[in-house]
Amino acid sequence: MKAAPMNLIDTPSIPLASAQLAVPLFGIALLTPLWSHGRAAASHASRLMAGVLILAVIAASAVALTGPVAWQTANGLLSFRLDALSTTLLVLVSFLGLVVTRYAINYLDGNPRQARFTRALTATLASVLLLAISGNLLQFVACWTATSLCLHRLLTFPDSSRSAALAARKKFLISRLGDACLIGALALVWQGFGTWDFSSLFAAAENPGPTQAAVLPWVAGLVVAAALMKSAQLPFHSWLPETLDTPTPVSALMHAGLINAGGFLIVRLSPLLVHTPGALNVLAAVGGATALFGSLVMMTQPSIKRSLAWSTISQMGFMMLQCGLGAFALAILHLVAHSLYKAHAFLASGGVVAKTRTGVALQPAARPLALVGALGAAAVLAAAAGAVFGFGASGPGPLLLGSVFLMALAQLVATLAAGPWHPGLAFRGLLAAGGTAAAGLALHTLFGHWLAGCLPGYTPQHGPVAHGVMGGAGLLFLALLLLQAQASRGNLSNSLARLYVHASNGFYLGTLLERLTRRRLPL
């Protein structure tokens, strides 16, 4: 499927006028803390983010009615690209920015550095929003780098601890490596295509010439590497759980928004990447391994925030797996759902701690192992049956994703059915699973139609080895599901107990990177 043609226009349309009006609003937001102090600065930033959200919703509605548009200056250095993908991110980031800035009003009330924090927060949000609507690769890379640098200022906020400062430096080193990869891709794109404009790039990639075909694999490899580093994938993941001592608004913004930039990079440049299946296969392999690794470590964390951090790593792995398998619309749906959930989880984590201190029981119920095993095995068998009867004609990837989704539903049913048997509990579990499945399929269909005009069609071709790898991955997810059910019962064997201890320490990969960081960037 080819991307819908973009309309280069000189007369601003409704969505374009909204984007142009948002730029001076960002500038005002950055300058607001200069003449306001403390709570007043944060309040002004919150109201301005509300205005940006309204403009983003108007732009998204206009794009839905009139189609995508693009605009650029005479020299082409500054350009906007407003399509279904960019407006989706524009609305999402604007909403999250409004929620986080409003939360920060009370969170930092009375802090003498509140204006400085607000300035860094609004600069980060402005960079992300401009990243979402960038119309050329040069502007995209500039906003990508600015986002990382502004986030570093938030991570090194003066109230942060020494451990948070070390984690910020570790992330700074990894981010600069990712920036170098993206800058290398930028140079190769100019060498091979002679342009950075997205519309021109994607059109040229449909029928590449000899020079363009030669640079595409290198561009794809560098872009994939940058995305893996940005989204905390193996082995670049250990900094994320170590930044939890930063202020809660920073954690919410980072886990709900900025960590998703790697997935957005892959989806935005997907018209280039689909011509290099090897790079997408690497992305799927690393994403699947990270999803399994993060899920295993997440189960062993005693801290709520650390469990959420490892959950983010695992979810980013799932997103990269989806991108690597060509399920780009599903990846964007995953991005939106994960962002909303994780923002709520971090901003509400203090309430969970308060309930724990008052003695309210919050421990999950033990999951019946036999029921979990039966339902999980049924999920894997359903995927295998799909392959046998031809439902997996598009490859083993969708079957793997489908089996993982079914196993998640199995866990939901087992959790709701925990405890003494009662027909009402069983009915509630089945009803919840059916409703979740129906909602997931409906949202996937909706996002597929909404994003169809700006995403390429891609069906990866896999041989017997790939089918075996996908099948093995499905069995590993099933084993992880059984291990989680066994851990909830509290009766681990000696071997599983040792695995539990090693997993709780992240299998010591973070320690190795920390030693390297201390040598290169001593505090």
RODO-2510 file (C-alpha; in nm, 4 decimals, decimal comma):
residues 523
     n   res          X          Y          Z
     1     m     0,0000     0,0000     0,0000
     2     k     0,1447     0,3337    -0,1022
     3     a     0,1267     0,6360     0,1209
     4     a    -0,1319     0,8948     0,0267
     5     p     0,0145     1,1928    -0,1619
     6     m     0,0782     1,5005     0,0461
     7     n    -0,0501     1,8388    -0,0622
     8     l     0,2211     2,1056    -0,0579
     9     i     0,0331     2,4286    -0,0099
    10     d     0,1156     2,7946     0,0355
    11     t    -0,2222     2,9040     0,1748
    12     p    -0,2618     2,7740     0,5314
    13     s    -0,5473     2,5292     0,5790
    14     i    -0,7153     2,4658     0,9124
    15     p    -0,4701     2,1971     1,0334
    16     l    -0,1724     2,3892     0,9003
    17     a    -0,2880     2,7124     1,0598
    18     s    -0,3262     2,5218     1,3873
    19     a     0,0310     2,3964     1,3650
    20     q     0,1632     2,7427     1,2758
    21     l    -0,0243     2,8940     1,5692
    22     a     0,1157     2,6255     1,8009
    23     v     0,4760     2,7327     1,7296
    24     p     0,4474     3,0807     1,8903
    25     l     0,2552     2,9194     2,1760
    26     f     0,5553     2,6960     2,2383
    27     g     0,7777     3,0040     2,2378
    28     i     0,5518     3,1771     2,4908
    29     a     0,5557     2,8629     2,7053
    30     l     0,9359     2,8636     2,7063
    31     l     0,9501     3,2328     2,7991
    32     t     0,6757     3,2162     3,0621
    33     p     0,9060     3,1149     3,3514
    34     l     1,1289     3,4161     3,2744
    35     w     0,8681     3,6619     3,4022
    36     s     0,6793     3,4245     3,6340
    37     h     0,8015     3,2422     3,9388
    38     g     0,7024     2,9257     4,1223
    39     r     0,3396     2,8238     4,1026
    40     a     0,2480     3,1039     3,8604
    41     a     0,4939     2,9756     3,5990
    42     a     0,3557     2,6229     3,6240
    43     s    -0,0029     2,7497     3,6010
    44     h     0,0754     2,9523     3,2874
    45     a     0,2424     2,6491     3,1278
    46     s    -0,0612     2,4327     3,2070
    47     r    -0,3019     2,6799     3,0456
    48     l    -0,0820     2,7060     2,7378
    49     m    -0,0696     2,3269     2,7053
    50     a    -0,4499     2,3275     2,7210
    51     g    -0,4491     2,5679     2,4262
    52     v    -0,2070     2,3486     2,2346
    53     l    -0,4294     2,0456     2,3004
    54     i    -0,7319     2,2278     2,1567
    55     l    -0,5313     2,3196     1,8464
    56     a    -0,4103     1,9615     1,8126
    57     v    -0,7661     1,8257     1,8264
    58     i    -0,8744     2,0805     1,5634
    59     a    -0,5809     1,9809     1,3402
    60     a    -0,6602     1,6095     1,3768
    61     s    -1,0267     1,6689     1,2954
    62     a    -0,9371     1,8750     0,9895
    63     v    -0,6941     1,6089     0,8665
    64     a    -0,9705     1,3485     0,9027
    65     l    -1,2031     1,5651     0,6898
    66     t    -0,9675     1,7199     0,4338
    67     g    -0,6766     1,4756     0,4157
    68     p    -0,3066     1,5154     0,4961
    69     v    -0,1183     1,8349     0,4212
    70     a     0,2459     1,9423     0,4149
    71     w     0,4093     2,2837     0,4206
    72     q     0,7688     2,3994     0,4098
    73     t     0,9678     2,7213     0,3959
    74     a     1,1395     2,8348     0,0787
    75     n     1,4693     2,6717     0,1752
    76     g     1,2956     2,3563     0,3000
    77     l     1,4686     2,3564     0,6400
    78     l     1,1457     2,4083     0,8360
    79     s     0,8474     2,2001     0,7331
    80     f     0,5302     2,0554     0,8795
    81     r     0,3758     1,7193     0,7879
    82     l     0,0235     1,6743     0,9185
    83     d    -0,1243     1,3333     0,8500
    84     a    -0,3037     1,0699     1,0540
    85     l     0,0185     0,9531     1,2204
    86     s     0,1537     1,2943     1,3188
    87     t    -0,1817     1,4262     1,4439
    88     t    -0,2320     1,1128     1,6543
    89     l     0,0990     1,1796     1,8283
    90     l     0,0231     1,5519     1,8440
    91     v    -0,3042     1,4972     2,0318
    92     l    -0,1534     1,2305     2,2592
    93     v     0,1528     1,4338     2,3614
    94     s    -0,0554     1,7505     2,4079
    95     f    -0,2945     1,5649     2,6390
    96     l    -0,0123     1,4080     2,8389
    97     g     0,1641     1,7439     2,8571
    98     l    -0,1503     1,9057     2,9972
    99     v    -0,1907     1,6330     3,2601
   100     v     0,1763     1,6404     3,3652
   101     t     0,2007     2,0200     3,3831
   102     r    -0,1145     2,0393     3,5934
   103     y     0,0169     1,7657     3,8224
   104     a     0,3466     1,9533     3,8608
   105     i     0,1686     2,2657     3,9887
   106     n     0,1009     2,1090     4,3285
   107     y     0,3838     1,8569     4,3226
   108     l     0,6536     2,1281     4,3203
   109     d     0,4558     2,3982     4,4969
   110     g     0,6927     2,5909     4,7233
   111     n     1,0067     2,4552     4,5591
   112     p     1,2362     2,7535     4,4850
   113     r     1,3383     2,5904     4,1559
   114     q     0,9846     2,5347     4,0286
   115     a     1,0209     2,7930     3,7494
   116     r     1,3427     2,6256     3,6300
   117     f     1,1678     2,2902     3,6299
   118     t     0,8722     2,4344     3,4365
   119     r     1,1053     2,5845     3,1781
   120     a     1,2776     2,2495     3,1215
   121     l     0,9421     2,0667     3,1147
   122     t     0,7880     2,2974     2,8543
   123     a     1,1058     2,2854     2,6429
   124     t     1,0856     1,9054     2,6445
   125     l     0,7190     1,9082     2,5453
   126     a     0,7829     2,1633     2,2699
   127     s     1,0620     1,9465     2,1278
   128     v     0,8428     1,6353     2,1268
   129     l     0,5491     1,8153     1,9636
   130     l     0,7691     1,9628     1,6925
   131     l     0,9196     1,6161     1,6445
   132     a     0,5712     1,4750     1,5838
   133     i     0,4887     1,7223     1,3038
   134     s     0,8348     1,7408     1,1435
   135     g     0,8191     1,7249     0,7671
   136     n     1,1825     1,6467     0,6901
   137     l     1,4530     1,4279     0,8366
   138     l     1,6873     1,7152     0,9274
   139     q     1,4239     1,8835     1,1415
   140     f     1,3283     1,5446     1,2866
   141     v     1,6865     1,4742     1,3956
   142     a     1,7233     1,8238     1,5436
   143     c     1,4037     1,7811     1,7500
   144     w     1,5085     1,4257     1,8430
   145     t     1,8366     1,5557     1,9876
   146     a     1,6683     1,8532     2,1569
   147     t     1,4196     1,6184     2,3244
   148     s     1,7009     1,4112     2,4710
   149     l     1,8962     1,7139     2,5937
   150     c     1,5893     1,8709     2,7546
   151     l     1,5036     1,5411     2,9241
   152     h     1,8585     1,5284     3,0621
   153     r     1,7942     1,8614     3,2353
   154     l     1,4845     1,7130     3,3969
   155     l     1,6675     1,3971     3,5029
   156     t     1,9431     1,6045     3,6659
   157     f     1,6989     1,8313     3,8485
   158     p     1,8733     1,9523     4,1677
   159     d     1,6425     1,7509     4,3932
   160     s     1,7515     1,4256     4,2276
   161     s     1,9703     1,1812     4,4173
   162     r     2,3239     1,0715     4,3347
   163     s     2,1954     0,7417     4,1931
   164     a     1,9554     0,9320     3,9672
   165     a     2,2417     1,1525     3,8487
   166     l     2,4481     0,8438     3,7612
   167     a     2,1530     0,6930     3,5734
   168     a     2,1070     1,0230     3,3868
   169     r     2,4704     1,0157     3,2798
   170     k     2,4337     0,6567     3,1672
   171     k     2,1312     0,7562     2,9609
   172     f     2,3222     1,0581     2,8266
   173     l     2,5955     0,8301     2,6926
   174     i     2,3459     0,5914     2,5295
   175     s     2,1431     0,8793     2,3852
   176     r     2,4516     1,0342     2,2252
   177     l     2,5271     0,7000     2,0598
   178     g     2,1711     0,6934     1,9290
   179     d     2,2057     1,0505     1,8038
   180     a     2,5258     0,9554     1,6228
   181     c     2,3432     0,6687     1,4494
   182     l     2,0612     0,8963     1,3408
   183     i     2,3003     1,1651     1,2188
   184     g     2,4832     0,8979     1,0190
   185     a     2,1519     0,7950     0,8625
   186     l     2,0829     1,1624     0,7874
   187     a     2,4128     1,1962     0,6006
   188     l     2,3545     0,8756     0,4024
   189     v     2,0039     0,9850     0,3058
   190     w     2,1397     1,3109     0,1676
   191     q     2,4145     1,1251    -0,0177
   192     g     2,1763     0,8740    -0,1733
   193     f     1,8559     1,0740    -0,2236
   194     g     1,9695     1,4373    -0,2271
   195     t     1,6739     1,5444    -0,0106
   196     w     1,5503     1,5195     0,3481
   197     d     1,1841     1,5870     0,2752
   198     f     0,9713     1,2931     0,3872
   199     s     0,7320     1,3057     0,0931
   200     s     1,0173     1,3042    -0,1592
   201     l     1,2056     1,0337     0,0309
   202     f     0,9108     0,7988     0,0517
   203     a     0,8248     0,8481    -0,3145
   204     a     1,1841     0,7825    -0,4221
   205     a     1,2051     0,4702    -0,2054
   206     e     0,9251     0,3073    -0,4067
   207     n     1,1564     0,2757    -0,7088
   208     p     1,5118     0,3331    -0,5830
   209     g     1,8007     0,3794    -0,8193
   210     p     2,1358     0,2005    -0,7826
   211     t     2,2823     0,4603    -0,5440
   212     q     1,9655     0,4751    -0,3370
   213     a     1,9370     0,0970    -0,3193
   214     a     2,2980     0,0817    -0,1981
   215     v     2,2462     0,3214     0,0936
   216     l     1,9021     0,1954     0,2043
   217     p     2,0334    -0,1042     0,4066
   218     w     2,2810     0,1188     0,5901
   219     v     2,0137     0,3794     0,6588
   220     a     1,7770     0,1120     0,7881
   221     g     2,0427    -0,0383     1,0140
   222     l     2,1324     0,2981     1,1680
   223     v     1,7678     0,3928     1,2182
   224     v     1,6938     0,0611     1,3895
   225     a     1,9970     0,1047     1,6162
   226     a     1,8852     0,4569     1,7116
   227     a     1,5332     0,3337     1,7892
   228     l     1,6617     0,0489     2,0071
   229     m     1,8759     0,2887     2,2099
   230     k     1,5975     0,5462     2,2475
   231     s     1,3397     0,2926     2,3681
   232     a     1,5626     0,1160     2,6239
   233     q     1,5989    -0,2153     2,4440
   234     l     1,8573    -0,4818     2,5228
   235     p     2,1376    -0,4140     2,6041
   236     f     2,0683    -0,0393     2,6385
   237     h     1,7921    -0,0717     2,8963
   238     s     1,9462    -0,0521     3,2435
   239     w     1,9275     0,3266     3,2833
   240     l     1,5472     0,3338     3,2781
   241     p     1,4737     0,1595     3,6134
   242     e     1,7501     0,3654     3,7764
   243     t     1,5923     0,7051     3,7030
   244     l     1,2974     0,6595     3,9396
   245     d     1,4358     0,8989     4,2014
   246     t     1,3535     1,1893     3,9732
   247     p     1,0323     1,3898     4,0385
   248     t     0,7149     1,1953     3,9615
   249     p     0,6095     1,4271     3,6732
   250     v     0,9399     1,3480     3,5016
   251     s     0,8884     0,9735     3,5435
   252     a     0,5357     0,9983     3,4040
   253     l     0,6476     1,2066     3,1052
   254     m     0,9433     0,9816     3,0318
   255     h     0,7653     0,6467     3,0609
   256     a     0,4409     0,7610     2,8983
   257     g     0,5835     0,9791     2,6236
   258     l     0,9521     1,0123     2,5490
   259     i     1,0369     0,6435     2,5656
   260     n     0,7942     0,5898     2,2748
   261     a     1,0046     0,8028     2,0398
   262     g     1,1885     0,4947     1,9124
   263     g     0,8641     0,3338     1,8002
   264     f     0,7495     0,6562     1,6363
   265     l     1,0816     0,6801     1,4507
   266     i     1,0355     0,3300     1,3081
   267     v     0,6750     0,3900     1,2038
   268     r     0,7461     0,7328     1,0542
   269     l     1,0340     0,5958     0,8439
   270     s     0,8599     0,2648     0,7703
   271     p     0,8295     0,3471     0,3961
   272     l     1,2112     0,3336     0,3889
   273     l     1,2582     0,0412     0,6273
   274     v     1,0234    -0,2020     0,4524
   275     h     1,2761    -0,2246     0,1684
   276     t     1,5310    -0,3758     0,4097
   277     p     1,3648    -0,6838     0,5658
   278     g     1,6874    -0,7805     0,7425
   279     a     1,6796    -0,4675     0,9573
   280     l     1,3168    -0,5305     1,0539
   281     n     1,3988    -0,8919     1,1400
   282     v     1,6729    -0,7707     1,3750
   283     l     1,4253    -0,5244     1,5264
   284     a     1,1709    -0,8027     1,5830
   285     a     1,4320    -1,0345     1,7373
   286     v     1,5669    -0,7732     1,9793
   287     g     1,2158    -0,6521     2,0633
   288     g     1,0924    -1,0037     2,1365
   289     a     1,3955    -1,0804     2,3547
   290     t     1,3490    -0,7522     2,5434
   291     a     0,9788    -0,8225     2,5969
   292     l     1,0552    -1,1627     2,7503
   293     f     1,3473    -1,0292     2,9547
   294     g     1,1563    -0,7267     3,0854
   295     s     0,8501    -0,9336     3,1737
   296     l     1,0602    -1,1809     3,3710
   297     v     1,2444    -0,9124     3,5674
   298     m     0,9246    -0,7124     3,6265
   299     m     0,7690    -1,0027     3,8206
   300     t     1,0528    -1,0005     4,0744
   301     q     1,0547    -0,6302     4,1678
   302     p     0,9296    -0,5441     4,5197
   303     s     0,8989    -0,1719     4,4414
   304     i     0,5910    -0,0441     4,2583
   305     k     0,7842     0,2093     4,0531
   306     r     1,0612    -0,0340     3,9606
   307     s     0,8003    -0,2852     3,8510
   308     l     0,6417    -0,0151     3,6356
   309     a     0,9824     0,0732     3,4897
   310     w     1,0542    -0,2864     3,3886
   311     s     0,7011    -0,3062     3,2535
   312     t     0,7876    -0,0112     3,0281
   313     i     1,0955    -0,1951     2,8988
   314     s     0,8856    -0,5023     2,8269
   315     q     0,6114    -0,3017     2,6542
   316     m     0,8650    -0,1191     2,4385
   317     g     0,9961    -0,4624     2,3412
   318     f     0,6464    -0,5656     2,2326
   319     m     0,6189    -0,2463     2,0298
   320     m     0,9493    -0,3133     1,8539
   321     l     0,8370    -0,6713     1,7879
   322     q     0,5188    -0,5403     1,6280
   323     c     0,7150    -0,2936     1,4143
   324     g     0,9606    -0,5628     1,3083
   325     l     0,6699    -0,7850     1,2004
   326     g     0,5163    -0,5047     0,9946
   327     a     0,2184    -0,4458     1,2277
   328     f     0,2713    -0,0695     1,2255
   329     a    -0,0901     0,0277     1,2978
   330     l    -0,0958    -0,2144     1,5912
   331     a     0,2280    -0,0593     1,7184
   332     i     0,0709     0,2884     1,7204
   333     l    -0,2366     0,1543     1,9009
   334     h    -0,0010    -0,0051     2,1522
   335     l     0,1881     0,3248     2,1856
   336     v    -0,1276     0,5222     2,2621
   337     a    -0,2687     0,2662     2,5069
   338     h     0,0613     0,2217     2,6886
   339     s     0,1167     0,5972     2,7181
   340     l    -0,2235     0,6593     2,8751
   341     y    -0,1929     0,3632     3,1103
   342     k     0,1624     0,4377     3,2207
   343     a     0,0949     0,8089     3,2819
   344     h    -0,1942     0,7150     3,5108
   345     a     0,0096     0,4430     3,6815
   346     f     0,3002     0,6731     3,7719
   347     l     0,0883     0,9712     3,8727
   348     a    -0,1317     0,7464     4,0896
   349     s     0,1502     0,5372     4,2379
   350     g     0,1644     0,7559     4,5483
   351     g    -0,1967     0,6695     4,6273
   352     v    -0,1144     0,2984     4,6106
   353     v     0,1707     0,3483     4,8574
   354     a    -0,0611     0,5429     5,0876
   355     k    -0,3165     0,2606     5,0830
   356     t    -0,0417     0,0103     5,1643
   357     r     0,0656     0,2171     5,4651
   358     t    -0,2915     0,2233     5,5954
   359     g    -0,3050    -0,1554     5,5859
   360     v    -0,5235    -0,2048     5,2801
   361     a    -0,4391    -0,5402     5,1206
   362     l    -0,3106    -0,4941     4,7664
   363     q    -0,1423    -0,8290     4,7034
   364     p    -0,2640    -1,0054     4,3891
   365     a    -0,4591    -1,3218     4,4376
   366     a    -0,2815    -1,6486     4,3726
   367     r    -0,3581    -1,7682     4,0230
   368     p    -0,4714    -2,1310     3,9846
   369     l    -0,1807    -2,2942     3,8055
   370     a    -0,3861    -2,5605     3,6295
   371     l    -0,6302    -2,3045     3,4914
   372     v    -0,3514    -2,0727     3,3740
   373     g    -0,1689    -2,3619     3,2093
   374     a    -0,4798    -2,4919     3,0357
   375     l    -0,5828    -2,1508     2,9052
   376     g    -0,2282    -2,0587     2,7989
   377     a    -0,1807    -2,3885     2,6199
   378     a    -0,5152    -2,3345     2,4472
   379     a    -0,3857    -1,9969     2,3232
   380     v    -0,0752    -2,1554     2,1728
   381     l    -0,2795    -2,4380     2,0203
   382     a    -0,5208    -2,1857     1,8704
   383     a    -0,2297    -2,0092     1,7014
   384     a    -0,0920    -2,3434     1,5789
   385     a    -0,4341    -2,4384     1,4441
   386     g    -0,4444    -2,1077     1,2601
   387     a    -0,1161    -2,1942     1,0919
   388     v    -0,2386    -2,5422     0,9966
   389     f    -0,5699    -2,4267     0,8507
   390     g    -0,4292    -2,1325     0,6600
   391     f    -0,5122    -1,8416     0,8890
   392     g    -0,1413    -1,7660     0,9136
   393     a    -0,0890    -1,7092     0,5429
   394     s     0,0589    -1,3658     0,6166
   395     g     0,3393    -1,5272     0,8145
   396     p     0,4088    -1,6505     1,1672
   397     g     0,4366    -1,2984     1,3105
   398     p     0,0624    -1,2255     1,3422
   399     l     0,0132    -1,5726     1,4903
   400     l     0,2763    -1,4998     1,7562
   401     l     0,1167    -1,1660     1,8413
   402     g    -0,2240    -1,3288     1,8492
   403     s    -0,1100    -1,6078     2,0790
   404     v     0,0499    -1,3569     2,3192
   405     f    -0,2766    -1,1609     2,3237
   406     l    -0,4735    -1,4790     2,3957
   407     m    -0,2337    -1,5708     2,6756
   408     a    -0,2876    -1,2262     2,8284
   409     l    -0,6619    -1,2922     2,8179
   410     a    -0,5973    -1,6301     2,9813
   411     q    -0,4152    -1,4594     3,2654
   412     l    -0,7034    -1,2128     3,3028
   413     v    -0,9569    -1,4969     3,3266
   414     a    -0,7401    -1,6874     3,5760
   415     t    -0,6935    -1,3784     3,7946
   416     l    -1,0655    -1,3028     3,8067
   417     a    -1,1430    -1,6685     3,8737
   418     a    -0,8946    -1,6962     4,1613
   419     g    -1,0398    -1,8090     4,4908
   420     p    -1,3319    -2,0382     4,5689
   421     w    -1,5314    -2,1464     4,2666
   422     h    -1,8398    -1,9434     4,1999
   423     p    -2,0424    -1,9279     3,8757
   424     g    -2,0564    -1,5485     3,8987
   425     l    -1,6768    -1,5218     3,9073
   426     a    -1,6423    -1,7490     3,6061
   427     f    -1,9022    -1,5502     3,4149
   428     r    -1,7302    -1,2232     3,5080
   429     g    -1,3956    -1,3587     3,3892
   430     l    -1,5338    -1,4760     3,0564
   431     l    -1,7247    -1,1524     3,0094
   432     a    -1,4142    -0,9447     3,0819
   433     a    -1,2044    -1,1539     2,8432
   434     g    -1,4650    -1,1327     2,5685
   435     g    -1,5074    -0,7588     2,6134
   436     t    -1,1325    -0,7035     2,6118
   437     a    -1,0901    -0,9112     2,2968
   438     a    -1,3748    -0,7296     2,1198
   439     a    -1,2419    -0,3882     2,2228
   440     g    -0,8906    -0,4798     2,1104
   441     l    -1,0065    -0,6003     1,7696
   442     a    -1,2296    -0,2946     1,7225
   443     l    -0,9506    -0,0509     1,8121
   444     h    -0,7046    -0,2348     1,5886
   445     t    -0,9467    -0,2099     1,2976
   446     l    -1,0099     0,1583     1,3706
   447     f    -0,6390     0,2434     1,3839
   448     g    -0,5773     0,0377     1,0723
   449     h    -0,8286     0,2456     0,8762
   450     w    -0,7151     0,5738     1,0301
   451     l    -0,3460     0,5160     0,9525
   452     a    -0,3888     0,3318     0,6215
   453     g    -0,2961     0,6333     0,4110
   454     c     0,0417     0,6960     0,5730
   455     l     0,1717     0,3425     0,6351
   456     p     0,3243     0,1049     0,3799
   457     g     0,1983    -0,2435     0,3193
   458     y     0,4524    -0,4998     0,4390
   459     t     0,4252    -0,8763     0,4785
   460     p     0,7525    -1,0325     0,5949
   461     q     0,8461    -1,3581     0,4266
   462     h     0,9729    -1,6233     0,6671
   463     g     1,1117    -1,9680     0,6078
   464     p     1,1014    -2,2792     0,8276
   465     v     1,3713    -2,1416     1,0594
   466     a     1,1706    -1,8266     1,1258
   467     h     0,8587    -2,0337     1,1916
   468     g     1,0565    -2,2366     1,4422
   469     v     1,1869    -1,9230     1,6136
   470     m     0,8381    -1,7774     1,6352
   471     g     0,7028    -2,1021     1,7740
   472     g     0,9817    -2,1128     2,0322
   473     a     0,9049    -1,7552     2,1314
   474     g     0,5396    -1,8484     2,1842
   475     l     0,6414    -2,1373     2,4101
   476     l     0,8714    -1,9052     2,6069
   477     f     0,5842    -1,6644     2,6644
   478     l     0,3753    -1,9591     2,7825
   479     a     0,6543    -2,0645     3,0219
   480     l     0,6690    -1,7080     3,1524
   481     l     0,2945    -1,7123     3,2113
   482     l     0,3237    -2,0365     3,4099
   483     l     0,6180    -1,8993     3,6091
   484     q     0,4173    -1,5911     3,7024
   485     a     0,1271    -1,8072     3,8164
   486     q     0,3664    -2,0261     4,0186
   487     a     0,5300    -1,7201     4,1791
   488     s     0,1910    -1,5818     4,2831
   489     r     0,1324    -1,9047     4,4767
   490     g     0,4566    -1,8565     4,6710
   491     n     0,5886    -2,2124     4,6345
   492     l     0,8930    -2,1850     4,4081
   493     s     1,1381    -2,4689     4,3765
   494     n     1,5071    -2,4156     4,4578
   495     s     1,6020    -2,3664     4,0923
   496     l     1,3186    -2,1218     4,0343
   497     a     1,4076    -1,9385     4,3545
   498     r     1,7651    -1,8907     4,2292
   499     l     1,6296    -1,7682     3,8962
   500     y     1,4057    -1,5297     4,0886
   501     v     1,7051    -1,3787     4,2703
   502     h     1,9076    -1,3302     3,9520
   503     a     1,6066    -1,1827     3,7725
   504     s     1,5414    -0,9380     4,0559
   505     n     1,8890    -0,7958     3,9857
   506     g     1,8259    -0,7704     3,6132
   507     f     2,0757    -1,0527     3,5550
   508     y     2,3467    -0,7964     3,6434
   509     l     2,3548    -0,6370     3,2991
   510     g     2,3036    -0,2946     3,4555
   511     t     2,6024    -0,3474     3,6838
   512     l     2,8318    -0,4068     3,3901
   513     l     2,7160    -0,0903     3,2153
   514     e     2,7425     0,1056     3,5394
   515     r     3,1097     0,0132     3,5726
   516     l     3,1708     0,1302     3,2179
   517     t     2,9824     0,4527     3,2840
   518     r     3,1782     0,5274     3,6016
   519     r     3,5023     0,4922     3,4069
   520     r     3,3927     0,7095     3,1150
   521     l     3,1763     0,9624     3,3004
   522     p     3,2891     0,9790     3,6655
   523     l     3,0712     1,1833     3,8993
***
